[in-house]
Each structure stands twice: as structure tokens, then as C-alpha cells.
Amino acid sequence: MTSSERPGGVYYENCDAAWAAGAAPMESDEPGYRGELDRDKDGTACEPDGS
């Protein structure tokens, strides 16, 4: 499984994992968000292509 519970919250290895879990897109204040998943650094990670 590509997502797991870790101390401090939910972790998604990548955006595919976040989408598969139904968690994407994620805002910066939501569990699982991390800057590495936010391509354009606008506070929303794993945005659908074309947005």
C-alpha cells in the first residue's frame, strides 16, 4: 500500500496514491499535504492536469 499512517498524520508517497485513496486534491491544511506534491506551490497538492 502506498499510503500509511505515520506519527503526525497521513502520508501519500505520490499523487497517484493520494488519488487512489480519494484524498486528492489536497489543500495545505489537510492531512497528507506536503510541499513535494504541490507542483506550482499554490497551496493545493495533486491538482488534476489542466487546472
mmCIF entry with sequence, helices, sheets and N, C-alpha, C, O atoms, coordinates in Angstrom:
data_MODEL
# 
_entry.id   MODEL 
# 
_entity.id                         1 
_entity.type                       polymer 
_entity.pdbx_number_of_molecules   1 
# 
_entity_poly.entity_id                      1 
_entity_poly.type                           'polypeptide(L)' 
_entity_poly.nstd_linkage                   no 
_entity_poly.nstd_monomer                   no 
_entity_poly.pdbx_seq_one_letter_code       MTSSERPGGVYYENCDAAWAAGAAPMESDEPGYRGELDRDKDGTACEPDGS 
_entity_poly.pdbx_seq_one_letter_code_can   MTSSERPGGVYYENCDAAWAAGAAPMESDEPGYRGELDRDKDGTACEPDGS 
_entity_poly.pdbx_strand_id                 A 
# 
loop_
_entity_poly_seq.entity_id 
_entity_poly_seq.num 
_entity_poly_seq.mon_id 
_entity_poly_seq.hetero 
1 1  MET n 
1 2  THR n 
1 3  SER n 
1 4  SER n 
1 5  GLU n 
1 6  ARG n 
1 7  PRO n 
1 8  GLY n 
1 9  GLY n 
1 10 VAL n 
1 11 TYR n 
1 12 TYR n 
1 13 GLU n 
1 14 ASN n 
1 15 CYS n 
1 16 ASP n 
1 17 ALA n 
1 18 ALA n 
1 19 TRP n 
1 20 ALA n 
1 21 ALA n 
1 22 GLY n 
1 23 ALA n 
1 24 ALA n 
1 25 PRO n 
1 26 MET n 
1 27 GLU n 
1 28 SER n 
1 29 ASP n 
1 30 GLU n 
1 31 PRO n 
1 32 GLY n 
1 33 TYR n 
1 34 ARG n 
1 35 GLY n 
1 36 GLU n 
1 37 LEU n 
1 38 ASP n 
1 39 ARG n 
1 40 ASP n 
1 41 LYS n 
1 42 ASP n 
1 43 GLY n 
1 44 THR n 
1 45 ALA n 
1 46 CYS n 
1 47 GLU n 
1 48 PRO n 
1 49 ASP n 
1 50 GLY n 
1 51 SER n 
# 
_struct_asym.id          A 
_struct_asym.entity_id   1 
# 
loop_
_struct_conf.conf_type_id 
_struct_conf.id 
_struct_conf.pdbx_PDB_helix_id 
_struct_conf.beg_label_comp_id 
_struct_conf.beg_label_asym_id 
_struct_conf.beg_label_seq_id 
_struct_conf.pdbx_beg_PDB_ins_code 
_struct_conf.end_label_comp_id 
_struct_conf.end_label_asym_id 
_struct_conf.end_label_seq_id 
_struct_conf.pdbx_end_PDB_ins_code 
_struct_conf.beg_auth_comp_id 
_struct_conf.beg_auth_asym_id 
_struct_conf.beg_auth_seq_id 
_struct_conf.end_auth_comp_id 
_struct_conf.end_auth_asym_id 
_struct_conf.end_auth_seq_id 
_struct_conf.pdbx_PDB_helix_class 
_struct_conf.details 
_struct_conf.pdbx_PDB_helix_length 
HELX_P HELX_P1 AA1 CYS A 15 ? ALA A 20 ? CYS A 15 ALA A 20 1 ? 6 
HELX_P HELX_P2 AA2 GLY A 35 ? LEU A 37 ? GLY A 35 LEU A 37 5 ? 3 
# 
_struct_conf_type.id          HELX_P 
_struct_conf_type.criteria    ? 
_struct_conf_type.reference   ? 
# 
loop_
_struct_sheet.id 
_struct_sheet.type 
_struct_sheet.number_strands 
_struct_sheet.details 
AA1 ? 2 ? 
AA2 ? 2 ? 
# 
loop_
_struct_sheet_order.sheet_id 
_struct_sheet_order.range_id_1 
_struct_sheet_order.range_id_2 
_struct_sheet_order.offset 
_struct_sheet_order.sense 
AA1 1 2 ? anti-parallel 
AA2 1 2 ? anti-parallel 
# 
loop_
_struct_sheet_range.sheet_id 
_struct_sheet_range.id 
_struct_sheet_range.beg_label_comp_id 
_struct_sheet_range.beg_label_asym_id 
_struct_sheet_range.beg_label_seq_id 
_struct_sheet_range.pdbx_beg_PDB_ins_code 
_struct_sheet_range.end_label_comp_id 
_struct_sheet_range.end_label_asym_id 
_struct_sheet_range.end_label_seq_id 
_struct_sheet_range.pdbx_end_PDB_ins_code 
_struct_sheet_range.beg_auth_comp_id 
_struct_sheet_range.beg_auth_asym_id 
_struct_sheet_range.beg_auth_seq_id 
_struct_sheet_range.end_auth_comp_id 
_struct_sheet_range.end_auth_asym_id 
_struct_sheet_range.end_auth_seq_id 
AA1 1 SER A 3  ? ARG A 6  ? SER A 3  ARG A 6  
AA1 2 GLY A 9  ? TYR A 12 ? GLY A 9  TYR A 12 
AA2 1 MET A 26 ? GLU A 27 ? MET A 26 GLU A 27 
AA2 2 THR A 44 ? ALA A 45 ? THR A 44 ALA A 45 
# 
loop_
_atom_site.group_PDB 
_atom_site.id 
_atom_site.type_symbol 
_atom_site.label_atom_id 
_atom_site.label_alt_id 
_atom_site.label_comp_id 
_atom_site.label_asym_id 
_atom_site.label_entity_id 
_atom_site.label_seq_id 
_atom_site.pdbx_PDB_ins_code 
_atom_site.Cartn_x 
_atom_site.Cartn_y 
_atom_site.Cartn_z 
_atom_site.occupancy 
_atom_site.B_iso_or_equiv 
_atom_site.pdbx_formal_charge 
_atom_site.auth_seq_id 
_atom_site.auth_comp_id 
_atom_site.auth_asym_id 
_atom_site.auth_atom_id 
_atom_site.pdbx_PDB_model_num 
ATOM 1   N N  . MET A 1 1  ? 0.852   -1.179 0.000   1.00 0.00 ? 1  MET A N  1 
ATOM 2   C CA . MET A 1 1  ? 0.000   0.000  0.000   1.00 0.00 ? 1  MET A CA 1 
ATOM 3   C C  . MET A 1 1  ? 0.896   1.240  0.000   1.00 0.00 ? 1  MET A C  1 
ATOM 4   O O  . MET A 1 1  ? 1.934   1.258  0.662   1.00 0.00 ? 1  MET A O  1 
ATOM 5   N N  . THR A 1 2  ? 0.499   2.264  -0.734  1.00 0.00 ? 2  THR A N  1 
ATOM 6   C CA . THR A 1 2  ? 1.354   3.437  -0.882  1.00 0.00 ? 2  THR A CA 1 
ATOM 7   C C  . THR A 1 2  ? 1.032   4.559  0.092   1.00 0.00 ? 2  THR A C  1 
ATOM 8   O O  . THR A 1 2  ? 1.750   5.558  0.133   1.00 0.00 ? 2  THR A O  1 
ATOM 9   N N  . SER A 1 3  ? -0.015  4.421  0.864   1.00 0.00 ? 3  SER A N  1 
ATOM 10  C CA . SER A 1 3  ? -0.266  5.413  1.909   1.00 0.00 ? 3  SER A CA 1 
ATOM 11  C C  . SER A 1 3  ? -0.265  4.690  3.245   1.00 0.00 ? 3  SER A C  1 
ATOM 12  O O  . SER A 1 3  ? -0.614  3.513  3.339   1.00 0.00 ? 3  SER A O  1 
ATOM 13  N N  . SER A 1 4  ? 0.123   5.402  4.246   1.00 0.00 ? 4  SER A N  1 
ATOM 14  C CA . SER A 1 4  ? 0.172   4.782  5.568   1.00 0.00 ? 4  SER A CA 1 
ATOM 15  C C  . SER A 1 4  ? 0.004   5.830  6.638   1.00 0.00 ? 4  SER A C  1 
ATOM 16  O O  . SER A 1 4  ? 0.251   7.017  6.423   1.00 0.00 ? 4  SER A O  1 
ATOM 17  N N  . GLU A 1 5  ? -0.420  5.369  7.789   1.00 0.00 ? 5  GLU A N  1 
ATOM 18  C CA . GLU A 1 5  ? -0.495  6.258  8.940   1.00 0.00 ? 5  GLU A CA 1 
ATOM 19  C C  . GLU A 1 5  ? 0.897   6.369  9.528   1.00 0.00 ? 5  GLU A C  1 
ATOM 20  O O  . GLU A 1 5  ? 1.569   5.358  9.730   1.00 0.00 ? 5  GLU A O  1 
ATOM 21  N N  . ARG A 1 6  ? 1.322   7.550  9.798   1.00 0.00 ? 6  ARG A N  1 
ATOM 22  C CA . ARG A 1 6  ? 2.610   7.803  10.429  1.00 0.00 ? 6  ARG A CA 1 
ATOM 23  C C  . ARG A 1 6  ? 2.389   8.789  11.550  1.00 0.00 ? 6  ARG A C  1 
ATOM 24  O O  . ARG A 1 6  ? 1.381   9.497  11.563  1.00 0.00 ? 6  ARG A O  1 
ATOM 25  N N  . PRO A 1 7  ? 3.310   8.849  12.487  1.00 0.00 ? 7  PRO A N  1 
ATOM 26  C CA . PRO A 1 7  ? 3.183   9.875  13.519  1.00 0.00 ? 7  PRO A CA 1 
ATOM 27  C C  . PRO A 1 7  ? 3.068   11.244 12.863  1.00 0.00 ? 7  PRO A C  1 
ATOM 28  O O  . PRO A 1 7  ? 3.894   11.592 12.019  1.00 0.00 ? 7  PRO A O  1 
ATOM 29  N N  . GLY A 1 8  ? 2.087   12.006 13.225  1.00 0.00 ? 8  GLY A N  1 
ATOM 30  C CA . GLY A 1 8  ? 1.903   13.318 12.632  1.00 0.00 ? 8  GLY A CA 1 
ATOM 31  C C  . GLY A 1 8  ? 0.900   13.325 11.508  1.00 0.00 ? 8  GLY A C  1 
ATOM 32  O O  . GLY A 1 8  ? 0.576   14.395 10.994  1.00 0.00 ? 8  GLY A O  1 
ATOM 33  N N  . GLY A 1 9  ? 0.387   12.163 11.096  1.00 0.00 ? 9  GLY A N  1 
ATOM 34  C CA . GLY A 1 9  ? -0.661  12.191 10.092  1.00 0.00 ? 9  GLY A CA 1 
ATOM 35  C C  . GLY A 1 9  ? -0.515  11.200 8.967   1.00 0.00 ? 9  GLY A C  1 
ATOM 36  O O  . GLY A 1 9  ? 0.253   10.240 9.041   1.00 0.00 ? 9  GLY A O  1 
ATOM 37  N N  . VAL A 1 10 ? -1.262  11.456 7.943   1.00 0.00 ? 10 VAL A N  1 
ATOM 38  C CA . VAL A 1 10 ? -1.339  10.596 6.768   1.00 0.00 ? 10 VAL A CA 1 
ATOM 39  C C  . VAL A 1 10 ? -0.204  10.941 5.820   1.00 0.00 ? 10 VAL A C  1 
ATOM 40  O O  . VAL A 1 10 ? 0.160   12.108 5.673   1.00 0.00 ? 10 VAL A O  1 
ATOM 41  N N  . TYR A 1 11 ? 0.352   9.925  5.180   1.00 0.00 ? 11 TYR A N  1 
ATOM 42  C CA . TYR A 1 11 ? 1.427   10.128 4.215   1.00 0.00 ? 11 TYR A CA 1 
ATOM 43  C C  . TYR A 1 11 ? 1.055   9.439  2.909   1.00 0.00 ? 11 TYR A C  1 
ATOM 44  O O  . TYR A 1 11 ? 0.698   8.261  2.902   1.00 0.00 ? 11 TYR A O  1 
ATOM 45  N N  . TYR A 1 12 ? 1.139   10.173 1.807   1.00 0.00 ? 12 TYR A N  1 
ATOM 46  C CA . TYR A 1 12 ? 0.962   9.608  0.477   1.00 0.00 ? 12 TYR A CA 1 
ATOM 47  C C  . TYR A 1 12 ? 2.297   9.692  -0.236  1.00 0.00 ? 12 TYR A C  1 
ATOM 48  O O  . TYR A 1 12 ? 2.907   10.758 -0.313  1.00 0.00 ? 12 TYR A O  1 
ATOM 49  N N  . GLU A 1 13 ? 2.740   8.577  -0.750  1.00 0.00 ? 13 GLU A N  1 
ATOM 50  C CA . GLU A 1 13 ? 4.034   8.521  -1.430  1.00 0.00 ? 13 GLU A CA 1 
ATOM 51  C C  . GLU A 1 13 ? 4.079   9.449  -2.635  1.00 0.00 ? 13 GLU A C  1 
ATOM 52  O O  . GLU A 1 13 ? 5.104   10.067 -2.922  1.00 0.00 ? 13 GLU A O  1 
ATOM 53  N N  . ASN A 1 14 ? 2.950   9.538  -3.338  1.00 0.00 ? 14 ASN A N  1 
ATOM 54  C CA . ASN A 1 14 ? 2.879   10.390 -4.525  1.00 0.00 ? 14 ASN A CA 1 
ATOM 55  C C  . ASN A 1 14 ? 1.410   10.723 -4.796  1.00 0.00 ? 14 ASN A C  1 
ATOM 56  O O  . ASN A 1 14 ? 0.517   10.268 -4.081  1.00 0.00 ? 14 ASN A O  1 
ATOM 57  N N  . CYS A 1 15 ? 1.178   11.516 -5.828  1.00 0.00 ? 15 CYS A N  1 
ATOM 58  C CA . CYS A 1 15 ? -0.189  11.935 -6.135  1.00 0.00 ? 15 CYS A CA 1 
ATOM 59  C C  . CYS A 1 15 ? -1.051  10.780 -6.613  1.00 0.00 ? 15 CYS A C  1 
ATOM 60  O O  . CYS A 1 15 ? -2.255  10.774 -6.359  1.00 0.00 ? 15 CYS A O  1 
ATOM 61  N N  . ASP A 1 16 ? -0.472  9.804  -7.298  1.00 0.00 ? 16 ASP A N  1 
ATOM 62  C CA . ASP A 1 16 ? -1.260  8.637  -7.701  1.00 0.00 ? 16 ASP A CA 1 
ATOM 63  C C  . ASP A 1 16 ? -1.843  7.949  -6.474  1.00 0.00 ? 16 ASP A C  1 
ATOM 64  O O  . ASP A 1 16 ? -3.001  7.533  -6.481  1.00 0.00 ? 16 ASP A O  1 
ATOM 65  N N  . ALA A 1 17 ? -1.042  7.831  -5.424  1.00 0.00 ? 17 ALA A N  1 
ATOM 66  C CA . ALA A 1 17 ? -1.511  7.214  -4.185  1.00 0.00 ? 17 ALA A CA 1 
ATOM 67  C C  . ALA A 1 17 ? -2.601  8.054  -3.530  1.00 0.00 ? 17 ALA A C  1 
ATOM 68  O O  . ALA A 1 17 ? -3.578  7.512  -3.014  1.00 0.00 ? 17 ALA A O  1 
ATOM 69  N N  . ALA A 1 18 ? -2.441  9.362  -3.550  1.00 0.00 ? 18 ALA A N  1 
ATOM 70  C CA . ALA A 1 18 ? -3.454  10.247 -2.971  1.00 0.00 ? 18 ALA A CA 1 
ATOM 71  C C  . ALA A 1 18 ? -4.763  10.159 -3.751  1.00 0.00 ? 18 ALA A C  1 
ATOM 72  O O  . ALA A 1 18 ? -5.837  10.112 -3.152  1.00 0.00 ? 18 ALA A O  1 
ATOM 73  N N  . TRP A 1 19 ? -4.683  10.137 -5.068  1.00 0.00 ? 19 TRP A N  1 
ATOM 74  C CA . TRP A 1 19 ? -5.888  9.998  -5.889  1.00 0.00 ? 19 TRP A CA 1 
ATOM 75  C C  . TRP A 1 19 ? -6.552  8.650  -5.645  1.00 0.00 ? 19 TRP A C  1 
ATOM 76  O O  . TRP A 1 19 ? -7.775  8.578  -5.523  1.00 0.00 ? 19 TRP A O  1 
ATOM 77  N N  . ALA A 1 20 ? -5.763  7.582  -5.572  1.00 0.00 ? 20 ALA A N  1 
ATOM 78  C CA . ALA A 1 20 ? -6.311  6.242  -5.348  1.00 0.00 ? 20 ALA A CA 1 
ATOM 79  C C  . ALA A 1 20 ? -7.043  6.152  -4.013  1.00 0.00 ? 20 ALA A C  1 
ATOM 80  O O  . ALA A 1 20 ? -8.017  5.411  -3.884  1.00 0.00 ? 20 ALA A O  1 
ATOM 81  N N  . ALA A 1 21 ? -6.576  6.904  -3.026  1.00 0.00 ? 21 ALA A N  1 
ATOM 82  C CA . ALA A 1 21 ? -7.200  6.904  -1.701  1.00 0.00 ? 21 ALA A CA 1 
ATOM 83  C C  . ALA A 1 21 ? -8.392  7.862  -1.624  1.00 0.00 ? 21 ALA A C  1 
ATOM 84  O O  . ALA A 1 21 ? -9.082  7.921  -0.606  1.00 0.00 ? 21 ALA A O  1 
ATOM 85  N N  . GLY A 1 22 ? -8.627  8.608  -2.702  1.00 0.00 ? 22 GLY A N  1 
ATOM 86  C CA . GLY A 1 22 ? -9.730  9.570  -2.702  1.00 0.00 ? 22 GLY A CA 1 
ATOM 87  C C  . GLY A 1 22 ? -9.421  10.839 -1.949  1.00 0.00 ? 22 GLY A C  1 
ATOM 88  O O  . GLY A 1 22 ? -10.334 11.573 -1.572  1.00 0.00 ? 22 GLY A O  1 
ATOM 89  N N  . ALA A 1 23 ? -8.140  11.115 -1.722  1.00 0.00 ? 23 ALA A N  1 
ATOM 90  C CA . ALA A 1 23 ? -7.739  12.271 -0.931  1.00 0.00 ? 23 ALA A CA 1 
ATOM 91  C C  . ALA A 1 23 ? -7.330  13.481 -1.767  1.00 0.00 ? 23 ALA A C  1 
ATOM 92  O O  . ALA A 1 23 ? -7.201  14.581 -1.230  1.00 0.00 ? 23 ALA A O  1 
ATOM 93  N N  . ALA A 1 24 ? -7.129  13.303 -3.042  1.00 0.00 ? 24 ALA A N  1 
ATOM 94  C CA . ALA A 1 24 ? -6.639  14.389 -3.888  1.00 0.00 ? 24 ALA A CA 1 
ATOM 95  C C  . ALA A 1 24 ? -7.800  15.076 -4.594  1.00 0.00 ? 24 ALA A C  1 
ATOM 96  O O  . ALA A 1 24 ? -8.819  14.444 -4.872  1.00 0.00 ? 24 ALA A O  1 
ATOM 97  N N  . PRO A 1 25 ? -7.652  16.362 -4.885  1.00 0.00 ? 25 PRO A N  1 
ATOM 98  C CA . PRO A 1 25 ? -6.562  17.246 -4.490  1.00 0.00 ? 25 PRO A CA 1 
ATOM 99  C C  . PRO A 1 25 ? -6.628  17.595 -3.007  1.00 0.00 ? 25 PRO A C  1 
ATOM 100 O O  . PRO A 1 25 ? -7.680  17.476 -2.378  1.00 0.00 ? 25 PRO A O  1 
ATOM 101 N N  . MET A 1 26 ? -5.495  18.026 -2.454  1.00 0.00 ? 26 MET A N  1 
ATOM 102 C CA . MET A 1 26 ? -5.391  18.338 -1.030  1.00 0.00 ? 26 MET A CA 1 
ATOM 103 C C  . MET A 1 26 ? -4.967  19.789 -0.837  1.00 0.00 ? 26 MET A C  1 
ATOM 104 O O  . MET A 1 26 ? -4.052  20.280 -1.497  1.00 0.00 ? 26 MET A O  1 
ATOM 105 N N  . GLU A 1 27 ? -5.644  20.453 0.071   1.00 0.00 ? 27 GLU A N  1 
ATOM 106 C CA . GLU A 1 27 ? -5.261  21.814 0.454   1.00 0.00 ? 27 GLU A CA 1 
ATOM 107 C C  . GLU A 1 27 ? -4.168  21.741 1.513   1.00 0.00 ? 27 GLU A C  1 
ATOM 108 O O  . GLU A 1 27 ? -3.995  20.709 2.161   1.00 0.00 ? 27 GLU A O  1 
ATOM 109 N N  . SER A 1 28 ? -3.443  22.821 1.685   1.00 0.00 ? 28 SER A N  1 
ATOM 110 C CA . SER A 1 28 ? -2.291  22.834 2.593   1.00 0.00 ? 28 SER A CA 1 
ATOM 111 C C  . SER A 1 28 ? -2.646  22.520 4.045   1.00 0.00 ? 28 SER A C  1 
ATOM 112 O O  . SER A 1 28 ? -1.771  22.118 4.812   1.00 0.00 ? 28 SER A O  1 
ATOM 113 N N  . ASP A 1 29 ? -3.897  22.692 4.436   1.00 0.00 ? 29 ASP A N  1 
ATOM 114 C CA . ASP A 1 29 ? -4.288  22.409 5.820   1.00 0.00 ? 29 ASP A CA 1 
ATOM 115 C C  . ASP A 1 29 ? -4.907  21.026 5.998   1.00 0.00 ? 29 ASP A C  1 
ATOM 116 O O  . ASP A 1 29 ? -5.423  20.715 7.072   1.00 0.00 ? 29 ASP A O  1 
ATOM 117 N N  . GLU A 1 30 ? -4.863  20.191 4.957   1.00 0.00 ? 30 GLU A N  1 
ATOM 118 C CA . GLU A 1 30 ? -5.464  18.868 5.023   1.00 0.00 ? 30 GLU A CA 1 
ATOM 119 C C  . GLU A 1 30 ? -4.417  17.783 5.275   1.00 0.00 ? 30 GLU A C  1 
ATOM 120 O O  . GLU A 1 30 ? -3.259  17.921 4.883   1.00 0.00 ? 30 GLU A O  1 
ATOM 121 N N  . PRO A 1 31 ? -4.845  16.692 5.942   1.00 0.00 ? 31 PRO A N  1 
ATOM 122 C CA . PRO A 1 31 ? -3.916  15.581 6.172   1.00 0.00 ? 31 PRO A CA 1 
ATOM 123 C C  . PRO A 1 31 ? -3.369  15.041 4.855   1.00 0.00 ? 31 PRO A C  1 
ATOM 124 O O  . PRO A 1 31 ? -4.105  14.905 3.878   1.00 0.00 ? 31 PRO A O  1 
ATOM 125 N N  . GLY A 1 32 ? -2.099  14.741 4.835   1.00 0.00 ? 32 GLY A N  1 
ATOM 126 C CA . GLY A 1 32 ? -1.465  14.184 3.651   1.00 0.00 ? 32 GLY A CA 1 
ATOM 127 C C  . GLY A 1 32 ? -0.787  15.202 2.762   1.00 0.00 ? 32 GLY A C  1 
ATOM 128 O O  . GLY A 1 32 ? 0.043   14.844 1.926   1.00 0.00 ? 32 GLY A O  1 
ATOM 129 N N  . TYR A 1 33 ? -1.136  16.484 2.935   1.00 0.00 ? 33 TYR A N  1 
ATOM 130 C CA . TYR A 1 33 ? -0.498  17.523 2.115   1.00 0.00 ? 33 TYR A CA 1 
ATOM 131 C C  . TYR A 1 33 ? 0.968   17.637 2.484   1.00 0.00 ? 33 TYR A C  1 
ATOM 132 O O  . TYR A 1 33 ? 1.332   17.622 3.660   1.00 0.00 ? 33 TYR A O  1 
ATOM 133 N N  . ARG A 1 34 ? 1.799   17.751 1.471   1.00 0.00 ? 34 ARG A N  1 
ATOM 134 C CA . ARG A 1 34 ? 3.196   18.142 1.672   1.00 0.00 ? 34 ARG A CA 1 
ATOM 135 C C  . ARG A 1 34 ? 3.655   18.877 0.428   1.00 0.00 ? 34 ARG A C  1 
ATOM 136 O O  . ARG A 1 34 ? 3.182   18.615 -0.678  1.00 0.00 ? 34 ARG A O  1 
ATOM 137 N N  . GLY A 1 35 ? 4.567   19.781 0.621   1.00 0.00 ? 35 GLY A N  1 
ATOM 138 C CA . GLY A 1 35 ? 5.020   20.656 -0.453  1.00 0.00 ? 35 GLY A CA 1 
ATOM 139 C C  . GLY A 1 35 ? 5.550   19.929 -1.677  1.00 0.00 ? 35 GLY A C  1 
ATOM 140 O O  . GLY A 1 35 ? 5.432   20.429 -2.796  1.00 0.00 ? 35 GLY A O  1 
ATOM 141 N N  . GLU A 1 36 ? 6.133   18.754 -1.474  1.00 0.00 ? 36 GLU A N  1 
ATOM 142 C CA . GLU A 1 36 ? 6.682   17.998 -2.602  1.00 0.00 ? 36 GLU A CA 1 
ATOM 143 C C  . GLU A 1 36 ? 5.597   17.581 -3.591  1.00 0.00 ? 36 GLU A C  1 
ATOM 144 O O  . GLU A 1 36 ? 5.895   17.312 -4.755  1.00 0.00 ? 36 GLU A O  1 
ATOM 145 N N  . LEU A 1 37 ? 4.350   17.525 -3.145  1.00 0.00 ? 37 LEU A N  1 
ATOM 146 C CA . LEU A 1 37 ? 3.249   17.132 -4.016  1.00 0.00 ? 37 LEU A CA 1 
ATOM 147 C C  . LEU A 1 37 ? 2.547   18.324 -4.662  1.00 0.00 ? 37 LEU A C  1 
ATOM 148 O O  . LEU A 1 37 ? 1.638   18.145 -5.473  1.00 0.00 ? 37 LEU A O  1 
ATOM 149 N N  . ASP A 1 38 ? 2.960   19.527 -4.312  1.00 0.00 ? 38 ASP A N  1 
ATOM 150 C CA . ASP A 1 38 ? 2.353   20.762 -4.821  1.00 0.00 ? 38 ASP A CA 1 
ATOM 151 C C  . ASP A 1 38 ? 3.251   21.345 -5.909  1.00 0.00 ? 38 ASP A C  1 
ATOM 152 O O  . ASP A 1 38 ? 4.152   22.134 -5.625  1.00 0.00 ? 38 ASP A O  1 
ATOM 153 N N  . ARG A 1 39 ? 3.001   20.956 -7.138  1.00 0.00 ? 39 ARG A N  1 
ATOM 154 C CA . ARG A 1 39 ? 3.884   21.338 -8.252  1.00 0.00 ? 39 ARG A CA 1 
ATOM 155 C C  . ARG A 1 39 ? 4.037   22.840 -8.421  1.00 0.00 ? 39 ARG A C  1 
ATOM 156 O O  . ARG A 1 39 ? 5.149   23.328 -8.622  1.00 0.00 ? 39 ARG A O  1 
ATOM 157 N N  . ASP A 1 40 ? 2.928   23.587 -8.343  1.00 0.00 ? 40 ASP A N  1 
ATOM 158 C CA . ASP A 1 40 ? 3.007   25.025 -8.592  1.00 0.00 ? 40 ASP A CA 1 
ATOM 159 C C  . ASP A 1 40 ? 3.045   25.862 -7.314  1.00 0.00 ? 40 ASP A C  1 
ATOM 160 O O  . ASP A 1 40 ? 2.980   27.090 -7.363  1.00 0.00 ? 40 ASP A O  1 
ATOM 161 N N  . LYS A 1 41 ? 3.152   25.181 -6.166  1.00 0.00 ? 41 LYS A N  1 
ATOM 162 C CA . LYS A 1 41 ? 3.321   25.842 -4.863  1.00 0.00 ? 41 LYS A CA 1 
ATOM 163 C C  . LYS A 1 41 ? 2.214   26.856 -4.567  1.00 0.00 ? 41 LYS A C  1 
ATOM 164 O O  . LYS A 1 41 ? 2.470   27.931 -4.025  1.00 0.00 ? 41 LYS A O  1 
ATOM 165 N N  . ASP A 1 42 ? 0.969   26.495 -4.935  1.00 0.00 ? 42 ASP A N  1 
ATOM 166 C CA . ASP A 1 42 ? -0.153  27.395 -4.681  1.00 0.00 ? 42 ASP A CA 1 
ATOM 167 C C  . ASP A 1 42 ? -0.996  26.991 -3.476  1.00 0.00 ? 42 ASP A C  1 
ATOM 168 O O  . ASP A 1 42 ? -2.031  27.601 -3.209  1.00 0.00 ? 42 ASP A O  1 
ATOM 169 N N  . GLY A 1 43 ? -0.555  25.964 -2.746  1.00 0.00 ? 43 GLY A N  1 
ATOM 170 C CA . GLY A 1 43 ? -1.286  25.523 -1.566  1.00 0.00 ? 43 GLY A CA 1 
ATOM 171 C C  . GLY A 1 43 ? -2.256  24.385 -1.821  1.00 0.00 ? 43 GLY A C  1 
ATOM 172 O O  . GLY A 1 43 ? -2.966  23.952 -0.913  1.00 0.00 ? 43 GLY A O  1 
ATOM 173 N N  . THR A 1 44 ? -2.287  23.893 -3.069  1.00 0.00 ? 44 THR A N  1 
ATOM 174 C CA . THR A 1 44 ? -3.129  22.746 -3.411  1.00 0.00 ? 44 THR A CA 1 
ATOM 175 C C  . THR A 1 44 ? -2.241  21.692 -4.057  1.00 0.00 ? 44 THR A C  1 
ATOM 176 O O  . THR A 1 44 ? -1.634  21.933 -5.101  1.00 0.00 ? 44 THR A O  1 
ATOM 177 N N  . ALA A 1 45 ? -2.171  20.530 -3.432  1.00 0.00 ? 45 ALA A N  1 
ATOM 178 C CA . ALA A 1 45 ? -1.336  19.441 -3.950  1.00 0.00 ? 45 ALA A CA 1 
ATOM 179 C C  . ALA A 1 45 ? -2.171  18.473 -4.774  1.00 0.00 ? 45 ALA A C  1 
ATOM 180 O O  . ALA A 1 45 ? -3.365  18.299 -4.533  1.00 0.00 ? 45 ALA A O  1 
ATOM 181 N N  . CYS A 1 46 ? -1.533  17.857 -5.735  1.00 0.00 ? 46 CYS A N  1 
ATOM 182 C CA . CYS A 1 46 ? -2.143  16.811 -6.569  1.00 0.00 ? 46 CYS A CA 1 
ATOM 183 C C  . CYS A 1 46 ? -3.366  17.315 -7.324  1.00 0.00 ? 46 CYS A C  1 
ATOM 184 O O  . CYS A 1 46 ? -4.396  16.643 -7.386  1.00 0.00 ? 46 CYS A O  1 
ATOM 185 N N  . GLU A 1 47 ? -3.237  18.502 -7.895  1.00 0.00 ? 47 GLU A N  1 
ATOM 186 C CA . GLU A 1 47 ? -4.314  19.036 -8.709  1.00 0.00 ? 47 GLU A CA 1 
ATOM 187 C C  . GLU A 1 47 ? -4.444  18.222 -9.992  1.00 0.00 ? 47 GLU A C  1 
ATOM 188 O O  . GLU A 1 47 ? -3.446  17.717 -10.506 1.00 0.00 ? 47 GLU A O  1 
ATOM 189 N N  . PRO A 1 48 ? -5.667  18.090 -10.517 1.00 0.00 ? 48 PRO A N  1 
ATOM 190 C CA . PRO A 1 48 ? -5.811  17.376 -11.780 1.00 0.00 ? 48 PRO A CA 1 
ATOM 191 C C  . PRO A 1 48 ? -5.092  18.124 -12.906 1.00 0.00 ? 48 PRO A C  1 
ATOM 192 O O  . PRO A 1 48 ? -4.984  19.350 -12.866 1.00 0.00 ? 48 PRO A O  1 
ATOM 193 N N  . ASP A 1 49 ? -4.613  17.408 -13.886 1.00 0.00 ? 49 ASP A N  1 
ATOM 194 C CA . ASP A 1 49 ? -3.960  18.046 -15.024 1.00 0.00 ? 49 ASP A CA 1 
ATOM 195 C C  . ASP A 1 49 ? -4.930  18.989 -15.713 1.00 0.00 ? 49 ASP A C  1 
ATOM 196 O O  . ASP A 1 49 ? -6.129  18.723 -15.803 1.00 0.00 ? 49 ASP A O  1 
ATOM 197 N N  . GLY A 1 50 ? -4.390  20.087 -16.193 1.00 0.00 ? 50 GLY A N  1 
ATOM 198 C CA . GLY A 1 50 ? -5.216  21.050 -16.890 1.00 0.00 ? 50 GLY A CA 1 
ATOM 199 C C  . GLY A 1 50 ? -5.825  22.108 -15.993 1.00 0.00 ? 50 GLY A C  1 
ATOM 200 O O  . GLY A 1 50 ? -6.576  22.963 -16.463 1.00 0.00 ? 50 GLY A O  1 
ATOM 201 N N  . SER A 1 51 ? -5.507  22.061 -14.696 1.00 0.00 ? 51 SER A N  1 
ATOM 202 C CA . SER A 1 51 ? -6.040  23.071 -13.773 1.00 0.00 ? 51 SER A CA 1 
ATOM 203 C C  . SER A 1 51 ? -5.009  24.131 -13.507 1.00 0.00 ? 51 SER A C  1 
ATOM 204 O O  . SER A 1 51 ? -5.269  25.070 -12.754 1.00 0.00 ? 51 SER A O  1 
# 
